[in-house]
Each structure stands twice: as structure tokens, then as C-alpha cells.
């Protein structure tokens, strides 16, 4: 009997769990880490055009929380893929929730671009918008697959 050597969804799920733990530690530790940094390092590498470290800190924390929720929903999605079929209505909801959180992160990044400009912030904002649209597209594809699967289950 052939068994797969690599269970990619399970490996990815474990990686997401590790990133969720490390992300939570980062979110909690960031205020303490920035308090210990010198003003020169913060202004040079951390703050944007306004040189206000606390404004940059707030935006970074908000985006970090959005990223943590994205990891959470992706981990839930992979759990249903591992345990049952990928084409279930719950996965459609997880993809939609992921899309909403990506859009929220994009809004936060657009706000940061306006309030505290850095070169890469608008680039990451555009990537977050694209990720949101991509997740909405995947949710529509999964929804169609769920409907086709349900119709197929009803045929004799």
C-alpha cells in the first residue's frame, strides 16, 4: 500500500500554528522592544516621515493583529482540509473572513501611508488589497464547488 511521505497540509498547518504563537509573542513584546531601543534606531529604521515612533507603533500593532487573524483563519481552513473535504461551506466562510481581514489591514496601511509615509507601506497596502480580492475569488470558487458537490451527492 502506498502512503505519502509528505503530508503537505499537515506540515503547513503546523507551520501556521508556530507562526501564530510567535506572532502573538511579537505583538505582546513589541512595546517592550521599542521602549528599549534608542531614538536614533527607531527614527532611522522604524518610524516613517513623521518620526513619531508611537504612531508607527500603533499602525504596526494593528497590522500585526490583522496578520494574526489571517493566520488563524488559514489554520482553521487547513484543519477542515485535513479532517474532511476542502469543499465545505465552512471553508467558504474562512476565506471570506480572511478577505475581510486583508481588507482591514489594507485600510490600516493606507491610513499609515497618509499619516506616516514610508516607501514600502503603499506597496504592502496594494498587496493586501490583492490578497483580499484573491480570497474573495477563492471563496466564490469554493462556494461553487460546494454547490456542485451537494448536487452530485443528491444524484443517484
C-alpha positions as CSV (number, residue, x, y, z in Angstrom):
1,X,0.0,0.0,0.0
2,X,1.3,3.4,-1.0
3,X,1.5,6.1,1.7
4,X,2.6,9.7,1.0
5,X,5.9,10.6,2.6
6,X,4.9,14.3,2.9
7,X,1.5,15.4,4.2
8,X,1.7,19.0,2.9
9,X,-1.5,20.3,4.5
10,X,-0.5,19.0,7.9
11,X,3.0,20.4,7.6
12,X,1.6,23.8,6.6
13,X,-0.9,23.6,9.5
14,X,1.9,23.1,12.0
15,X,3.9,25.9,10.4
16,X,0.9,28.2,10.8
17,X,0.5,27.2,14.4
18,X,4.1,28.1,15.1
19,X,3.7,31.4,13.4
20,X,0.6,32.1,15.4
21,X,2.5,31.6,18.6
22,X,5.5,33.6,17.5
23,X,3.1,36.3,16.2
24,X,1.3,36.6,19.5
25,X,4.7,36.8,21.3
26,X,5.8,39.6,18.9
27,X,2.5,41.5,19.3
28,X,2.9,41.4,23.1
29,X,6.7,42.0,23.1
30,X,6.8,44.9,20.6
31,X,6.0,47.7,23.1
32,X,8.8,46.5,25.4
33,X,11.2,46.1,22.5
34,X,10.6,49.6,21.2
35,X,10.9,51.1,24.7
36,X,14.4,49.6,24.9
37,X,15.6,50.9,21.5
38,X,17.4,54.2,21.1
39,X,15.7,57.1,19.4
40,X,18.3,57.0,16.6
41,X,17.5,53.4,15.7
42,X,13.7,54.0,15.9
43,X,13.9,57.1,13.7
44,X,16.2,55.5,11.2
45,X,14.5,52.1,10.8
46,X,11.2,52.1,12.5
47,X,9.4,55.5,12.2
48,X,8.3,57.0,8.9
49,X,8.3,60.5,7.7
50,X,6.7,61.9,10.8
51,X,9.5,60.5,13.1
52,X,6.7,59.6,15.6
53,X,7.6,56.2,16.9
54,X,4.3,55.8,18.7
55,X,2.3,56.5,15.6
56,X,4.3,53.9,13.7
57,X,4.0,51.5,16.6
58,X,0.2,51.7,16.6
59,X,0.0,51.0,12.9
60,X,2.4,48.2,13.2
61,X,0.4,46.6,16.1
62,X,-2.9,46.9,14.2
63,X,-1.4,45.3,11.1
64,X,0.2,42.6,13.2
65,X,-3.2,41.8,14.8
66,X,-4.7,41.6,11.3
67,X,-1.9,39.2,10.2
68,X,-2.5,37.0,13.3
69,X,-6.2,36.7,12.4
70,X,-5.3,35.8,8.9
71,X,-3.1,33.0,10.2
72,X,-5.9,31.9,12.5
73,X,-8.4,31.6,9.7
74,X,-6.0,29.8,7.4
75,X,-5.2,27.4,10.2
76,X,-8.9,26.7,10.6
77,X,-9.2,26.2,6.8
78,X,-6.4,23.7,6.8
79,X,-7.9,21.8,9.7
80,X,-11.1,21.2,7.7
81,X,-9.0,20.2,4.6
82,X,-7.1,17.6,6.8
83,X,-10.1,16.3,8.6
84,X,-12.6,16.1,5.8
85,X,-13.1,17.7,2.4
86,X,-11.8,21.1,1.3
87,X,-15.1,21.8,-0.3
88,X,-17.3,22.6,2.7
89,X,-19.3,25.7,3.4
90,X,-17.1,26.5,6.5
91,X,-14.1,26.9,4.2
92,X,-16.0,29.5,2.2
93,X,-16.6,31.4,5.4
94,X,-13.0,31.2,6.4
95,X,-11.9,32.5,3.0
96,X,-14.4,35.4,3.3
97,X,-13.2,36.2,6.8
98,X,-9.6,36.2,5.6
99,X,-10.6,38.5,2.8
100,X,-12.2,41.0,5.2
101,X,-9.2,40.9,7.5
102,X,-6.9,41.5,4.5
103,X,-9.1,44.5,3.5
104,X,-8.9,45.8,7.1
105,X,-5.1,45.5,7.0
106,X,-5.1,47.4,3.7
107,X,-7.1,50.2,5.2
108,X,-4.8,50.4,8.2
109,X,-1.8,50.6,5.8
110,X,-3.5,53.2,3.6
111,X,-4.0,55.2,6.8
112,X,-0.4,54.8,7.7
113,X,0.6,55.9,4.2
114,X,-1.3,59.1,4.8
115,X,-0.3,59.7,8.4
116,X,3.3,58.4,8.4
117,X,4.7,57.7,4.9
118,X,7.3,55.1,4.3
119,X,8.2,53.8,0.8
120,X,7.0,50.2,1.2
121,X,3.7,51.0,3.0
122,X,1.7,51.7,-0.1
123,X,3.2,48.6,-1.8
124,X,2.2,46.4,1.1
125,X,-1.3,48.0,1.1
126,X,-1.7,47.1,-2.6
127,X,-0.6,43.6,-1.8
128,X,-3.2,43.4,1.0
129,X,-5.9,44.6,-1.4
130,X,-4.9,42.0,-3.9
131,X,-4.9,39.3,-1.3
132,X,-8.4,40.4,-0.2
133,X,-9.6,40.1,-3.8
134,X,-7.9,36.8,-4.3
135,X,-9.5,35.4,-1.2
136,X,-12.9,36.6,-2.3
137,X,-12.3,34.8,-5.7
138,X,-11.3,31.6,-3.9
139,X,-14.3,31.8,-1.7
140,X,-16.5,32.1,-4.8
141,X,-14.8,29.1,-6.4
142,X,-15.1,27.0,-3.2
143,X,-18.8,28.0,-2.9
144,X,-19.4,26.8,-6.5
145,X,-17.6,23.6,-5.7
146,X,-19.6,23.1,-2.6
147,X,-22.8,23.5,-4.6
148,X,-21.7,21.1,-7.3
149,X,-20.7,18.6,-4.6
150,X,-24.1,18.9,-2.9
151,X,-25.8,18.4,-6.2
152,X,-23.7,15.4,-7.0
153,X,-24.4,13.9,-3.6
154,X,-28.2,14.1,-4.3
155,X,-28.0,12.3,-7.7
156,X,-28.5,8.5,-7.7
